[in-house]
Amino acid sequence: MFDAVADFIFGEFFTPGYTLVNTVTYGLVLGWLVFKLIPRLKPMLGGMDSRMLLMLLPFIFYGASVRELVDQGLGIYPGYADFPGNYFLVAPAIYFTMFLLTLACILVGLGVQRLFHVDYRLAAGSIGAALSLYNLSLIIPNVRNPGAFHSIIVFFLLASVFLYALKRMLKLDYLGFEGNFLIALVHLFDASTTFVGVDLFGHTEKHVIPTFFIDVFHTAAVMYPLKLLVLLPALYVIDDEMRGDEFGRRFVKFVIVVLGAGPAIRNTVLLLLG
């Protein structure tokens, strides 16, 4: 009995990859950590504005791109491609790794701000930018499949035009509020990378729910309507239910951006490196 329980825990939570159990569990735990920290961080961080977003964007890129660099064994990452060395560098555990790394850099930034009166966002963002530039310096010389990126851009532009037409036709005015349209575009870019990767280049989807729908409809194009059917009502509800909490509302939207941008960047790097 003990061995069966141990095997279950090891298989679900200490082996890289997504299952229904670890997807739900990690989502709940990470969500609990984030929303427990919001009230504590709010007084220190100030507003959730464009400066905050610019500070956080490099960390999104770094966390999303590091997985493929680990698999490719480039730069400082050789030797971490196999379990257990890669556990904290591949999904889903990398979400916790990046959460803790970003939080640590913010705390360093706050320390620099206190000592030298330099905006903590500049200090923390500089660390993230340095990490991202290092990964980018590994990606650019090793691009073997630039055509994949061209395909992603074509399908993304088509999806963007469709979303804009849908916004005008259905009078979805709330998409013009607080970056909602851009958030939707991030997820359409993610859908485009999945469609190109699966349907055009023969890759497989890793996440549980998208895999289910792709298997049912026999095409990753299902990701486009699936994204919109979930995301558009979610953004409306967030704006309506959190209208009096600007920091919390914007923080939740940032988390939604991460959930779209992370896989999108990872897929793009995977396709570029071939």
Secondary structure, DSSP 8 states (H G I E B T S, - for coil): -HHHHHHHHHHHHSSSS--HHHHHHHHHHHHHHHHHHHHHHHHHH----HHHHHHHHHHHHHHHHHHHHHHHT-TT-TT-SSTTTTGGGSTTHHHHHHHHHHHHHHHHHHHHHHHH---HHHHHHHHHHHHHHHHHHHHGGG---HHHHHHHHHHHHHHHHHHHHHHHHTT-GGGGSTTHHHHHHHHHHHHHHHHIIIIIT-----SHHHHHHHHHHTSGGGHHHHHHHHHHHHHHHHHHHTTT-HHHHHHHHHHHHHHHHHHHHHHHHHHHH-
